[in-house]
Amino acid sequence: MNIRTLLAAGAAFALIAGCGAPHIGQYATDAPALDVQAWFNGTLDAHGMFQDRSGAVIKRFVVVMHCSWKGDTGTLDEDFVYADGTRQKRVWTLKRTGPGRFSATAPDVVGSATGTVSGNALRWQYVLALPVDGRIIHVDMDDWMFLIDDKVMLNRTAMSKFGVGLGNVTLSFSKRREKP
């Protein structure tokens, strides 16, 4: 097989693989409409798990998120507790960059995350510096969050490296009722 044939086959595969991917715009009319600044405000509780590429659950965790906004800048202060007792903290700084558009940074995010909202959906894409077996690897994260109602949001994140799937993170967020 010559190089042209290989390139053509690779391009065809990429085209076919890309056809099945969802697009954020397809959720434009889905309700309830997600207001990122209103939803990520106050205290949120999340329960999640990481599954490897075979589907086996590798990690389970809970997260408490303290969220606040000043104008177009938000802080999401996340405290993770894993089933094995280990703890992790991540503090995101979000910035509204335009209608339905956000950027975000965190200490273990390479560069910045980009987020787009449409209808009830929010898609975040970023590179995470992930500690694995004593070293740091950079993995691509593709988050899809869907607002179910005024109390619950579901999140599924595909993790990959060089386009190869590593696993998925699934999260359920719930908004705490603020005491009067």
Secondary structure, 3 states (H helix, E strand, C coil): CCHHHHHHHHHHHHHHHHHCCCCHHHHCCCCCCCCHHHHCCEEEEEEEEEEECCCCEEEEEEEEEEEEEECCEEEEEEEEEECCCCEEEEEEEEEEEECCEEEEECCCEEEEEEEEEECCEEEEEEEEEEEECCEEEEEEEEEEEEECCCCEEEEEEEEEECCEEEEEEEEEEEECCCCC
